[in-house]
Amino acid sequence: MTDKRIAFVGLGLALVLSLAARTGFAAPPQAYKAARIWTGNGPPIANGILIVRDGRIVAVGPRGQTPVPEDAENHDLGSSVLIPGLVIAETTLGERGRDDERALTPEFRAVDGFDFYADYKSALSGGVTTVQIAPGSRRLMPGQGAVVKLAGDDPGSRVLRERESLRIILGDAFKNPPRIYEPPVGAVSVDRPLQPTRHQLSTTLAGAVAGLRASLRAAAEYGRSSSSPKDKDVALAAIADALRSGVHVRVTAPGAADIRAALALAREFQLHLLLVDPVSLGSFHDDLPGWRPTVAGVVLNAEVRPGAVADLPVPDKDDAKRRLPWENARDLLSAGLKVAIRPAADDDLSDTLYVAGLFMSGGLSRQEVLRMLTLHPAELLGVADRVGTLTAGKDADFVVLSGDPFATHSRIEAVYVEGKSAYLAKAAGKATVIQAARVYTGAGEVIPRGAVLVEGTTVRGVGRDLSVPPNASVRRYERAVVVPGFLDLATGLGLGGPLNTAVSLQTTLGDKLVSGDPAVAVARQGGVTTVLLASTNSAPSPVVAFKLGDKPHVVQDPVAIRFGVTGNLTTQAASLRSTLQMAQAYAGSWARYEAALAEYEKKKQEYDARPKTTTAARSSSNPATGDKKPDSTAKKEEPKAPAAPTAPEKPRVVGNLEPYRALFAGKIPAVVEAKRLDAIKLAVQVFRDEFKLRTILLGAEDAFRAGDLLAEKQVAVAVGPELVRTVEREPVNLAQVLANRGVPFAFQSKATTGVKTLPLAVQYAVCRGLGTDDALAGMTSTPAKLLSIDKQLGTLAIGKDADLVVLSGPPFELSTRVLAVMIDGQWVYQEEDDR
């Protein structure tokens, strides 16, 4: 191929790539929706949206008021919060490992010592995206700082300012530099002897200031002269260039004398002063407003190492009270000065939000503290046109938080630099924290501003401020409440429809439950998480309790035995008594066998542990000879060994009667359908009086007529599906009547998809007089206790199953709706899924 053709092909390819970049191949804009967006210069934007294109911010504002491009890719961050990337006004990330021997090296540039390919993940994990890098920390004038980003593809584009400030260090850090030795050029002779090392000028503050004054004066003169290149003084040229360009002179001045010296130099030479780490500001309180013409801003050291315990100096009684960093920040801001915060050490950059949050203890607002990490440092570093706030036209450097900045449990979830992901927190583990305005435990306790910690399928914490494992995901519902999952004591769910045919008591209904039942997905939207299924036939049948997950999770099978007291009660009574007598006899035989077996095992253990004894014939001996010979007069008697215990005879197993053993042992209840008063009385007489069984009446529409009887006999009622009826022209709210009689009650829907509406029916009963606490207990703790599954379900408590419901408001309020449902630690419904 000829050179001309190659050039033509190359030109064509370049043109195609250029057009592609401008048209369909360009990256689409990205739209980030968050609960709140803190721009860095003002109050947060609720329900905000941030639109990014090609690494720059296109728009930021409230949703609905901020146009979103049609081709934008949407990222719904849920309850997360956005803040600008943090800007740190001084770090030592650019130091080359040690300072130069010379005290004055203004020509040194920190950017030349910065490793763009080092790992800055730790700082990025703290939300820090832009930093000032200092040239050194232990010489009087170590050089010139720079401003860089900690992430990005191109090192060149990551440099925001190559020369940001000229650094001067006062205090103790600069003192006592090494003596300088300058070897002579050429041979050493008598006329050219070796010179001894000489002191440098920065051994005392006075000497340092005098040397700085002379250097600044010489540099100013040097800048006005036209010296030839051979006479060029590198140090003076660097200072002159810095003064001419108007960059800040950054002075570390911890003590009051250091501060006064820095101010004097600034006024004498018209410097743009940036004070760093001034601690002794108390004596300057009244003078601070007058600093504005001279001092561009102040960088404050947080002075706290996160998680470290440090001894504090014991103050002398004559010493002035040591001012805390946040007290200094408050005074400086009140005087109209810009303030930036930096951690005490670069190792603490990952905890920048934590150490900065301590400044709120000085009365500063969250907005003010955030500004000292974003806008103010960006302005002091001269890069506010690129970073510092979330504003249209600036770089898309932002941080995704799990909550508001400086909130105790807020965590950094992700960090973006120029629209690209620079840090992503480790994927959340199996732990989830659900925070809400109130948590109803189901045991009568209401926790304001409460939280529930879920690990795997289990509740591991309930309270106001929980201990949370690392990387736990957090779901915040600031105006919502959390309640235990609801229970429904009679449904047609689990098999794709109601079960009307007779079912043998040997049947394990849990094995027949089907996955993917569409009615289940609808039913749980109302907050019901556990239901019961049994045949509606009047013949005795097993009852299974299972959870409404995507795959049915059996809680207990059987959880009860269902009976029906309907039709001809005389015939029904005879049939029930006959069945129960046979079942009682069977259960009794097994109970006696188990008691006898326990006694047998005890005796056998004693028998096996007895000492092994042997017997020998008695003998007599001749005293003279000592010979032993049998004693013919001794009676040979051997002790009789005890007989081994005999195992009891095991009864014959009858499969259809096996479930009755748990019933008569009191481990499971009898669930009895009985609507009319005569049926209710018969059920009480047979099941409670005659056979002493735990009993739950299903339906029991006339139970309001027998409230005292049910309370006396400790018989519970599953109310529903019609909760409020009109009887003899009077409304009857059955649950309310039972509550006032002290009768335990729960609820049943006898429905499939209609299970979703059971809480609405209970809500109506509440509107007609049922107490909210009684209603919530009837949906949660009471049915779990009645069914003996309360070790797993019914309340929110440590160790129980993580089944819960998030409601938009108090339980059973008319405006309250279900926001989310969790079963076994998994979200099975969230409100947006239904939209």
BELHU-V922020 format. One record per run of one state. SS is the DSSP state (helix for helix, strand for strand, loop for the rest). FROM is the first residue (numbers start at 1). TO is the last residue. If there is no record, write none. Layout:
# BELHU-V922020
SS,FROM,TO ; SS,FROM,TO
This chain:
# BELHU-V922020
loop,1,2 ; helix,3,22 ; loop,23,29 ; strand,30,37 ; loop,38,44 ; strand,45,53 ; loop,54,55 ; strand,56,62 ; loop,63,72 ; strand,73,76 ; loop,77,80 ; strand,81,84 ; loop,85,85 ; strand,86,91 ; loop,92,103 ; strand,104,104 ; loop,105,108 ; strand,109,109 ; helix,110,113 ; loop,114,120 ; helix,121,125 ; loop,126,127 ; strand,128,133 ; loop,134,140 ; strand,141,141 ; loop,142,142 ; strand,143,149 ; loop,150,154 ; helix,155,158 ; strand,159,169 ; loop,170,179 ; strand,180,180 ; loop,181,197 ; strand,198,198 ; loop,199,204 ; helix,205,224 ; loop,225,228 ; helix,229,231 ; loop,232,233 ; helix,234,245 ; loop,246,247 ; strand,248,252 ; loop,253,255 ; helix,256,269 ; loop,270,272 ; strand,273,276 ; loop,277,281 ; helix,282,291 ; loop,292,294 ; strand,295,301 ; loop,302,324 ; helix,325,334 ; loop,335,337 ; strand,338,342 ; loop,343,345 ; helix,346,362 ; loop,363,365 ; helix,366,371 ; loop,372,374 ; helix,375,380 ; loop,381,394 ; strand,395,395 ; loop,396,397 ; strand,398,401 ; loop,402,411 ; strand,412,417 ; loop,418,419 ; strand,420,424 ; loop,425,430 ; strand,431,440 ; loop,441,445 ; strand,446,448 ; loop,449,450 ; strand,451,455 ; loop,456,457 ; strand,458,463 ; loop,464,472 ; strand,473,484 ; loop,485,485 ; strand,486,491 ; loop,492,508 ; helix,509,512 ; loop,513,517 ; helix,518,526 ; loop,527,527 ; strand,528,533 ; loop,534,540 ; strand,541,547 ; loop,548,552 ; strand,553,564 ; loop,565,568 ; helix,569,609 ; loop,610,618 ; strand,619,621 ; loop,622,627 ; strand,628,630 ; loop,631,654 ; helix,655,657 ; loop,658,658 ; helix,659,664 ; loop,665,668 ; strand,669,674 ; loop,675,676 ; helix,677,690 ; loop,691,694 ; strand,695,699 ; loop,700,700 ; helix,701,713 ; loop,714,715 ; strand,716,719 ; loop,720,723 ; strand,724,727 ; loop,728,729 ; strand,730,733 ; helix,734,741 ; loop,742,744 ; strand,745,747 ; loop,748,750 ; strand,751,751 ; loop,752,752 ; helix,753,767 ; loop,768,771 ; helix,772,779 ; loop,780,780 ; helix,781,786 ; loop,787,800 ; strand,801,801 ; loop,802,803 ; strand,804,807 ; loop,808,817 ; strand,818,823 ; loop,824,825 ; strand,826,830 ; helix,831,834 ; loop,835,835
